[in-house]
Every structure is written in C-alpha cells, then in structure tokens.
C-alpha cells in the first residue's frame, strides 16, 4: 500500500464504524475466554498483532498484555509510532522474526487475503504460538463479492467458511469457533457489489468502500454492526461479509 493509503487509514481507523465494530467483535470473541483468562495468570500474556496497520487494534490489545505489532510496511510502522506505540516490528507474516513459542495470542485481522501463500503464514503463526496458544483470524468472505475495494486493497482472494476451516486445520490448529460476521449489512453489500459488476463490468476503478461517514450516521452503523458480538456469544452466523475464526495450538 502507498503511504497516502496508510495516511487515510490512520485518519479513519480510530472512529470509522467498520473498524470500530470489527475491533469490538474481535475483542469480544477473545475476551470471554482467552484475554480474561490470560489476564488472571501470573504474568501478562504476550500478544502479537500481525499485520497491525496503523496500530489501533495494537493499542487495544495492549490493555490485556504485552502487545507487539508486526507489519511489512515501514509506513505502517511509522504511523504506529505516531500513535505512541513503540513495540512495533517491521517484518513479514510469512517469515515471522520471532522465536518458536513466543506468544500466547496472535491476532491476524484481514491480513491473509493479501498473501500469495496464506498457508505459510498460518504455519508461522502455529510456530510462534506457545502450546495452547490462541489464534484469531478475520478475512473477507465470498469471491462473488469481489470488487474495487479488493483491488485497491491488493487482495489476492476472498474466502468461504469451509476454506478458512481447511487452511487453519492444515496448519495444525484446532478450531474453537468459526463464523461469518458483518451479517446485518451483508444483503446490501452483496447487492451493491454484484450490481456494480453487472452494470459496469471490469470498467470500475479500484476504490475503497471505507470513506468518511457523517458522525450521527457513523454511530448508528457502528452500533448495528457491533451488536453482532452479542449474537456471536450464543450462535454462529449463517452468512456475512467476513469470516472470523478462533483456533488453538494444541
């Protein structure tokens, strides 16, 4: 990604409804059983935010343990440090610059879809986690929803629930929870993306879907999206714009 793109994400990531709701859902999936349990231990857990971007999630994870950020972009590392986050390393998830069994928890939110070899990254996460360590992964769902947003973000693919399940298990993990999410907005998002492709074909320019939203609208959208964390406490969602998976290194 270009520096201007990271600059835009730095501006949006703290408050934009998509980023804010996604963080709440991820922390809820971890918090009930994993972050809370680790926090009760004798020492603070070691947490890796893989593909940390401009660092907002890294800051959230730092409330629960010793959180380290990793990103392949020097621009991303610079923006993290601009937020006052110093525990950030430049490196690739395909070859983690950490010893075996370094972490209790690894978060990899919307990173696997950027990689040529997502299986190698999952194997690296397995290597870097301690026994019984926890991996949280989120990825965009369904190739039929491919569009300009994927192009501008340099995605390689979108995933089904089954594809994520197979890849995570193949890397040596036991899946604890896996579900679609961004459930409420899925029908509208699918209609817009498929409709654009039918009408415009391949003539659409790469463009992010995550533009600025007026404050009151942003709050309403965030409340709707983030409310899915309550549904996920009791059931898996049958479809959604994204997939979330929590897995354990046995």
N, C-alpha and C positions, 0 to 999 in steps of 0.2 A: 504494500500500500504506500502511496505517496504521503509526504509529510502533511500536505494540506488535508488529506483524508483523516489522518490521525488528529489533526487540529480540530476538525469538525466533530469527531467522536469525543475529543476532550471537552468540547463545549456542551455536547448533548448528554454524555453518559451518566452524569450525576442525577439528572431530573427527568429525562425523557421517559415516557410511560413504558415503552418496551423494555429498556434496560432496567429500570427500577423494579418493574413487576417480575422480570426474569430473575433478578437477584433475590427477591423475596421468596420466590418459589424454590430456587436452588437452596437457599439457607434453611427454608422450612423442611425440605427433603433431607438435608443433612442434620438439622438441629435437633430433631426429636429423639434421635437415637445415637448419633455419631459425635457431633460437636459437643453436645451437652455431656455425653459420657466421657469424652476426652478431657473436657474442662474439669471434671471431677477427679481426674487422675493425679498422680504425684507431681507430674510436670506438665507444662503446657505442650499440646501436640504440635508437631511440625507439619506445616501445611504448604503445599505448592499450588500456586495459581498458574497453570500452564497456558500460555497464550494470553497474558494478562492485559494486553492492550494498554489503555491509558490509566489503569490501576484502581478504578472504583471498587471492583469486587475484591481486589487485594486488600484494600483498606478495611472492608467489611470482615474479611477472614481474619485480619489481624486482631480483631476483638476476641477471638476464640483461641488463638495460639500463636506460634512463631511462624508467621506467614512470609513466604518468599515468592516473588513474581518472576516469571520467565517469559521472554518474548524474543523473537528472532530479529525484530526491527529496533535499530538504535533510536529511531524517532519515538517509538512506544516507550522505551526505557527512559528517554529524556522527559516525556510527558508524565510518567510515573514520578520521577524525581521532582518535577514541578509541583506535584501534589504533596511533596514532603515524604514520599515513600523511598527509603534508601535500600531496602533489601530486595533489589531487582537485578536480575542477571540477564545478559544478552546470550541467547543460545537457542538451539533447535529442539523441539519435542521429539524429533526422530533420532536424536543422539544427546540425551539429557546430560548436562555437565555436573552430575551428582553421583555419589557412590551408591552402591546397592543398599536397599533398605534404609533410605534417608528420611522418608516421610510417613506420617500416619494417615494423611488425607491428601489426595490430589484432585483438584478441580480443573476440568478441561472444557470450558464453555465455548461452544461454537468455534472450535479450532480444527477438528478432524476433517471437516469438509474442505479445508484449504490445502490439504496434504496430498501429494502423489501417492504416498504409502501410509495410509492411516493405520494399517495393521502393525507396522513397525513402531509407530508412536504408542499404540496400546501395549505392545511388548515392553517398551521402555518405561511406561507407567508402572507396569507389573514389577519390573526390576527395581525401580526406585522406591516402591512401597514396602513397608515392613509387613511381615506376616499379620494377617487380619486387618491390614490397611484398607482404606475405602477410596474408591474412585467415583467421582461424579462427572458425567459426560452429558453435554447437550449438543444437538446437531439439528440442522433444518430438515424438514420432512418432505418426502414425495417429489420425485423428479417431474411429475406433471405440473408442479408449481414453479418450475424453473423460469427465471425471468431476469430483467435488467438488474434487479437488486443482487442476484447471484453473480452476474457478470462484473459489476463494479466492485464487489467484494472478493473477486477472484476465487470463487468456489470451484471445486472440481466435481462435486456431486451433491445430491440430497439423498436422504435415507428413508427406508421403511423401518418399522419397529423390528421386524424379523432380521433385517440386515445388521442393525446395531447389535442385536442379541447374538447373532452368529459371530461377529467380529470380536465382541467383548469376551465371549466364552473361549474363542480360539486363542486369545492372548493369555488365557489361564485364570480368568476371573470367574467367580460365582455371582450371578445376578441376584441382587436383593430386591430391587424394584425397577420396573421399566414401564414407561407410559408415554403416550403423546401428551403434549400440552400446547398452550395457546389454542384452546378448544373453542372458546366463545367466538373468536374472530376468524376461525377457520373458514366458514362458509363465504364470508365477504371477501377474504383474502384469496381464496381459490377462484371465486367468480371473477374478481378483478384481474388476476394473473392469467387465467386461461382466456378470458375475454380479450385482453390486450394481445395475446399471441394470435388469436383467431383473426382479429381485426387488422393488426399491424404486421403480423408475421415476424420476420427477422429484422425489421427496419427500426426497432426501438433502440435508442442509445442506452448504454449502461447507466443506471441511475439508482441511487439508494432510495429505499422506501422510508427511511428514518429522518424525515425533515422535521423542522421545528413545528410545534403544535401550540396554539393559544393556551395559556395557563389553565383556565377552567376546564377546557376540553381535555387537556393532558391529564388532569387529576381524575376526571371521570373514567377515561380509558384505562388509567393505571389501576384504579380500584376494581374495575371489571376484570381485567387480566389477572391481577394479583390475587383475586378471590379464588382462583383455581387451586391455590395452595390448600384451601380448606377441603375441596373435593378430593385432592390427592392424598389427604390423610386417611380417607376411607375407601378409595377405589381408584382404578386406573381409567384413564380417559380413552375413548374408542378412536378418536382422531384428533388432529391438531396440526398447527403449522410447524411444530418442532417435536423432537423426541428428547426425553430426559431418562437417564439410566444411572442407578446407584449399584455399584458392584464391589465385591470384596475379594481381596487377595487371600486365598486360603493358605 
